[in-house]
Amino acid sequence: MIQISTTDGNEGGLLADTISEIINKSNNLKNNNLALSFALIIYDFEAPHIRKLLTDDFYMDALDKLSGKHISIFYVNSNYVREQARRSETIIRLTMSVEQIDNNSNFSAKEIGRELINTKKLPSPSVLFFSIKDDKIKDYTIARLRENEIEKAFNELKKIIEISIDSISKVKVEFRNNDQEIFRLIKNAIDSSEFWKNTSDLYKKIIKVKQFLSFFRL
């Protein structure tokens, strides 16, 4: 687990600096054979259970040991988020309306993720898996975090990491530089997991509708 610990949110160029920090650290880890791929835990101020999870040493030690030398996982330091929340209290209230607020001093892990892969939409909370090539994001995939209780969220996050690691655990040393194929293994595993979770969610909704309708047939 790699902590993003910047706390000064006043500088306009800070977001770009943070992105550069992530990419530079990813490149260093990759070049030193300390990671095959990378991930960023995405959450915003509306996912306090993820924030609490990331401040618990026991949970973090378990995740750190699990990730090992396969996948390096970035997360935003809780002190950083707390500072951003304090400075952005008014802005957070305003963004509950339809108005879009642009302010460089107000960004969370979700905003870092959006900038990292250059997208306006990114589910929160989630895990953004990505690959690096020539100092750029080459490919990415997203695993959503659906649970909203700390223990359940931890088990869900742990399972997602296990799935991604299992997909590349048998990659031989001589193939470690085959970035495209390695990330394809991760992407296929995560996308398949998301497909079955979405299918399961849909099935549960259908069952609830059937139960609701059957109530009126009695």
Buried (B, 14 or more C-beta within 10 A) or exposed (E): BBBBEBEEBEEEEBBEEBBEBBBEBBBEBBEEEEBBBBBBBBBBBEBEBBBEBBEBEEBBEBBEEBBEEBBBBBBBBBEBBEBBBEBBEEBBEEBEEEEEEEBBBBBBBBBBBBBBBEEEEBBBBBBBBBBBEEEEBEBBBBBBBBBEEBEEBBEBBBEBBBBBBEBBEEBEEEEEEEBEEBBBBBBEBBEEBBEEBEEEEEEEEEEEEEEEEEEEEE
